[in-house]
Amino acid sequence: MPLVPKAIKNLRPYSPGKPIAEVQRELGLERVVKLASNENPWGPSPRAIEAVSGELSGLHRYPDMLARDLRSALAARFDVKVENVVVGSGSEGIMANIMRTFLCDEDEILTAENTFVGFMVLANGSGRKITLVPRRADYRYDLESMSREINEYTKIIYLANPDNPTGTIFTREEFDAFMKLVPSRCLVIYDEAYIEFAADDARFPDSMSYRYDNVITLRTFSKAYGLAGLRIGYGFAHEDLIANLMKVKLPFEPSVLAQIAGRAALEDHDFLDHTLKGTLAGRELLTAGLRDAGFEVVPGSTNFLAVKTSGPEASAEICQNLLERGVIVRPLTPFGFPELFRVTIGTEEENAFFIEALKEAQGRELSAGG
Ligand SMILES: Cc1ncc(COP(=O)(O)O)c(C=O)c1O
């Protein structure tokens, strides 16, 4: 018997974006802007900061293992019962618990090719057979083809809407048609980490408007609420699914501060509003700037944009050129899209800095080429 199971031995760990300090040190740059990890550029929700600050002296106590306050607040906000709500250490923490709770020996996993890498690490680590369905030419999920890949062993179907790293969405009609073909014994993980940024799109199928008994909706405080560093996510599902998830989760996750912060952030309407307005304005500005610079932008509904270049070398070159000018973006080669790079929408100043760097980088390319 090997010490390390094959699935773990062969597992490629998640590789995060370059930290700002490392780029500053390596390249001797004073100003470095990180637009690589889809974080909230306006910081954490101020209400969450205040709530967390008031709780520090209670940190010798274990958290409420049922996270009653936060789950009740979420239940009230989204008009479901508390028994339909789960919270965890980020939505990825809940995802990990879903895999542990529901996958049996013969079960298989079905999803789109090159979708959210965090899920793929969990899927690969599970050692189960994974079927990856190629995308449409416009980078969107091909739900029709995906439905044809469901077999008697399919247990978990993972859908990220909007998707990371492409930012694309599938529509309500596509989701409706797909769900008609999903047997009730399959569990759909419907990952809505970026839903707040897509909610203005009438085509977007907010999963809370459909309550299928075999769908687990996952959401997070990491993006629109700016709490990525605290690790707090939440999910909604049928009470039987939630009851089983609650058995498997670590008894004391999420932490005291994560629960408190999530509860406060949920009430921080001003911050959410500010984040959404800034993101939508930034998305327009960056889309226009990138198009002016000759790039094709993948239509996206998130707080980031996937940008198309002429190919893998061009993508690597533009990312390197931007890095040398103090802008960290994410080349999508390790994510399976060598022709794309991803840029997170920043603050107004960060976006302006990015556009300047892009112009300079393009200028250098033009003069180098001609
Ligand atoms: C599609 C998607 N789902 C989930 C997550 C993870 O979110 P959390 O921080 O809540 O674990 C991310 C983070 O980048 C994501 O892009």
Ligand as a Chemical Component Dictionary entry (heavy atoms), coordinates in Angstrom:
data_LIG
# 
_chem_comp.id                   LIG 
_chem_comp.type                 NON-POLYMER 
_chem_comp.pdbx_formal_charge   0 
_chem_comp.three_letter_code    LIG 
# 
loop_
_chem_comp_atom.comp_id 
_chem_comp_atom.atom_id 
_chem_comp_atom.alt_atom_id 
_chem_comp_atom.type_symbol 
_chem_comp_atom.charge 
_chem_comp_atom.model_Cartn_x 
_chem_comp_atom.model_Cartn_y 
_chem_comp_atom.model_Cartn_z 
_chem_comp_atom.pdbx_ordinal 
LIG C1 C1 C 0 -15.581 30.585 -9.119 1  
LIG C2 C2 C 0 -15.021 30.704 -7.744 2  
LIG N1 N1 N 0 -15.577 29.988 -6.763 3  
LIG C3 C3 C 0 -15.114 30.043 -5.510 4  
LIG C4 C4 C 0 -14.048 30.838 -5.183 5  
LIG C5 C5 C 0 -13.506 30.778 -3.792 6  
LIG O1 O1 O 0 -14.088 31.641 -2.979 7  
LIG P1 P1 P 0 -13.825 31.594 -1.395 8  
LIG O2 O2 O 0 -12.832 32.652 -1.125 9  
LIG O3 O3 O 0 -15.164 31.867 -0.831 10 
LIG O4 O4 O 0 -13.338 30.230 -1.035 11 
LIG C6 C6 C 0 -13.424 31.608 -6.153 12 
LIG C7 C7 C 0 -12.272 32.426 -5.800 13 
LIG O5 O5 O 0 -11.553 32.948 -6.582 14 
LIG C8 C8 C 0 -13.923 31.527 -7.471 15 
LIG O6 O6 O 0 -13.339 32.213 -8.436 16 
# 
loop_
_chem_comp_bond.comp_id 
_chem_comp_bond.atom_id_1 
_chem_comp_bond.atom_id_2 
_chem_comp_bond.value_order 
_chem_comp_bond.pdbx_ordinal 
LIG C1 C2 SING 1  
LIG C2 N1 SING 2  
LIG C2 C8 DOUB 3  
LIG N1 C3 DOUB 4  
LIG C3 C4 SING 5  
LIG C4 C5 SING 6  
LIG C4 C6 DOUB 7  
LIG C5 O1 SING 8  
LIG O1 P1 SING 9  
LIG P1 O2 DOUB 10 
LIG P1 O3 SING 11 
LIG P1 O4 SING 12 
LIG C6 C7 SING 13 
LIG C6 C8 SING 14 
LIG C7 O5 DOUB 15 
LIG C8 O6 SING 16 
# 
